[in-house]
Amino acid sequence: MLKKVGIPLAIVALLVAGYFVFFAESGSEEGVDLTTKVKRDDLQIDVTVTGELEAKNSVQVMGPSGLQSVRIWQV
Protein backbone atom coordinates (compact mmCIF):
# COMPACT_ATOMS: atom_id res chain seq x y z
CA MET A 1 0.00 0.00 0.00
CA LEU A 2 2.84 2.38 0.86
CA LYS A 3 4.52 1.79 -2.52
CA LYS A 4 1.29 2.48 -4.43
CA VAL A 5 0.79 5.85 -2.74
CA GLY A 6 4.31 6.84 -1.67
CA ILE A 7 6.11 6.67 -5.01
CA PRO A 8 3.59 8.79 -7.00
CA LEU A 9 3.39 11.25 -4.10
CA ALA A 10 7.20 11.59 -4.07
CA ILE A 11 7.24 12.12 -7.86
CA VAL A 12 4.60 14.86 -7.61
CA ALA A 13 6.52 16.52 -4.76
CA LEU A 14 9.72 16.50 -6.82
CA LEU A 15 7.92 17.98 -9.84
CA VAL A 16 6.41 20.78 -7.76
CA ALA A 17 9.78 21.54 -6.13
CA GLY A 18 11.47 21.54 -9.56
CA TYR A 19 8.87 23.96 -10.89
CA PHE A 20 9.55 26.43 -8.09
CA VAL A 21 13.31 26.13 -8.50
CA PHE A 22 13.41 26.63 -12.28
CA PHE A 23 10.30 28.64 -13.18
CA ALA A 24 9.52 30.77 -10.12
CA GLU A 25 9.85 34.50 -10.76
CA SER A 26 11.98 36.67 -8.56
CA GLY A 27 10.29 39.26 -6.36
CA SER A 28 11.21 42.30 -8.46
CA GLU A 29 9.98 42.83 -11.99
CA GLU A 30 12.79 45.21 -12.97
CA GLY A 31 16.33 44.09 -13.73
CA VAL A 32 19.31 45.75 -12.13
CA ASP A 33 21.66 47.65 -14.43
CA LEU A 34 25.34 47.31 -13.56
CA THR A 35 27.57 50.12 -14.77
CA THR A 36 31.23 51.00 -14.39
CA LYS A 37 33.72 53.48 -15.80
CA VAL A 38 35.82 52.23 -18.70
CA LYS A 39 39.56 52.84 -18.74
CA ARG A 40 42.00 52.34 -21.59
CA ASP A 41 45.05 50.13 -20.90
CA ASP A 42 47.34 47.64 -22.59
CA LEU A 43 45.95 44.14 -22.94
CA GLN A 44 48.43 41.51 -21.80
CA ILE A 45 47.80 37.95 -22.90
CA ASP A 46 49.86 35.09 -21.47
CA VAL A 47 49.39 31.61 -22.88
CA THR A 48 50.78 28.66 -20.95
CA VAL A 49 50.38 25.29 -22.62
CA THR A 50 52.12 22.01 -22.09
CA GLY A 51 52.88 19.78 -25.01
CA GLU A 52 55.21 19.35 -27.94
CA LEU A 53 56.27 22.22 -30.17
CA GLU A 54 56.54 21.50 -33.88
CA ALA A 55 58.28 23.85 -36.31
CA LYS A 56 56.66 25.03 -39.55
CA ASN A 57 59.83 24.40 -41.54
CA SER A 58 62.50 21.90 -40.62
CA VAL A 59 65.57 20.36 -42.19
CA GLN A 60 66.96 16.97 -41.27
CA VAL A 61 70.71 17.20 -40.69
CA MET A 62 72.67 13.99 -41.18
CA GLY A 63 76.27 13.56 -40.09
CA PRO A 64 78.78 11.25 -41.68
CA SER A 65 77.61 7.66 -41.57
CA GLY A 66 79.44 5.20 -39.36
CA LEU A 67 80.50 7.63 -36.60
CA GLN A 68 78.37 5.91 -33.95
CA SER A 69 79.86 2.56 -34.79
CA VAL A 70 83.33 3.86 -33.82
CA ARG A 71 81.87 5.56 -30.69
CA ILE A 72 82.12 9.14 -31.83
CA TRP A 73 79.03 10.86 -30.45
CA GLN A 74 79.87 14.58 -30.84
CA VAL A 75 81.18 16.02 -34.08
N, C-alpha and C positions, 0 to 999 in steps of 0.2 A: 504494500500500500504506500509506503514511504517513497519507493522508487517511482511509482506512477505519478505522484503529486510533487515530490521534491525536485526531480530533474527538470520538468517543465517550468516550475516556479523559479529555479536557479537561472535557467536560460532567459526567462523574461526579466529577471532582476538584472542580469548582465547587459541585456539589450537596453534597458532603461538607463542604467548607469553609463553605458557607452554613448547614448544619445546626449546626455547632459555634458559629458566630457568633450565631445567633438562638435556638437551643434548648438550648444547653449550660447546665447549672446552675452557679451559683457555688459556691465551696468550702464556705461556711457555710450551714447549714440555717435558722438563726435570722436574722430581720431586725434591724436596728439601730434603736432608738427614739431620735429626736432630740427633746430637750426644751429649753425656754428659759423664763425668767421673763417674764410679761406685764406691761406697764406701760400705764397709761392716759394718753393725750395727745390733743391736738387733731389732727384729720385735715385736712390742707390739700390741696386739689385744684386744680391749675392746668391749664387746658385751652388749648392753643395750636393754632389751626386757621387755615389760610389759605383764603380764598374770599370770597364776596360775602355781605354781611349784608342780609337782607330783613326789613322791619318787618311786624308783625302787622296794624297799621292804618296806612293812609296816606291823605293827601289831596293831590290834584293842585292846585297853585296856579298860576293863569294870570294874567299881567299884562295890561295893556291891549294890544289888538292893534295892530300897525303900528309899535311902538317900534323894532324891529330894522331896519325899512326906513328909518328916519330916523337910524340909527346911535346909538341910545340903548341901552346895554347894561346899565347899572345904574340901578335905580329906587329 
